[in-house]
Amino acid sequence: MSTILIIAAKEVREALRNRWVVAMTLLMAALALTLSFLGSAPTGTIGAGPLEVTIVSLSSLTIFLLPLIALLLSFDAIVGEIDRGTMALLLSYPVARWQVMLGKFIGHAAVIAFATTLGYGAAGLALWFGEAGIEPESWRAFAAMIGTSVMLGAAFTALGYLASTIVRDRGTAAGIAVGIWLGFVMLYDMGLLGLLVADQGRTIDAGVVNWLLLANPADTYRLFNLTGFKNVSLFAGTAGLASQVQFGAPALLGVLAAWIAGPLALAAVIFSRKQI
């Protein structure tokens, strides 16, 4: 375990020296603060709480931004070190390949967690000091949003590691990472919508749609945050969808965890057999 933590700490130290990671954290904080301040403006006329507005806005932002950040951080985690020759040096020490993989992943996931918690936490603090009468249920929904955002980032970090192990050059890994982002974030829902329109309800019912949504970590994240809490789902207009979702919050969290463990385990298997 100490070996894994040493490797993880090395990744964290390198990330903290990276200006790109600092810029990422500041960007997330700036966007979160902007959405929280702008989102609280109309709450007096439509009856929605400022924190609910922020949760819906940040959930939409997370789906587009955090997967891209995670993939950019992880796509060359393995293949990049192999190209530079540092992986062969690292493996010359008494360390197993799975320990290298897990240590590097923990380090990158910790960086994602730090940036997300600090960035979104800044918006929460601003609302804490600027708004009165926010219900405890809303704060629980906000905390769950931050936690699942970290899980979503970890899931796409694991997918980035998978891309980094199946190829032999950084350019190809980068292309696969972009394809993963486009596929899950941009194209999947468009394709699903087109499939539903073409089917006209003949064979695809609500149950099938639920399972198809679980096949995308971004949609699983969206389901959890926009349907898991009544006050948020009412404002987001997903109360009807929430009544048809067949999976509870624990099941959705389990699916997100599977999206972390599955790609990472597959990447570890491929890496264990990779010639270096």
Secondary structure, DSSP 8 states (H G I E B T S, - for coil): -HHHHHHHHHHHHHHHT-HHHHHHHHHHHHHHHHHHHHHTTTHHHH---HHHHHHHHHHHHHHHHHHHHHHHHHTTTTHHHHHHTHHHHHHTSS--HHHHHHHHHHHHHHHHHHHHHHHHHHHHHHHHHH-----HHHHHHHHHHHHHHHHHHHHHHHHHHHHHHS-SSHHHHHHHHHHHHIIIIIIHHHHHHHHHHHHTTSS--HHHHHHHHHTSHHHHHHHHHHHSSHHHHHHHT-HHHHHH----HHHHHHHHHHHHHHHHHHHHHHHHT---
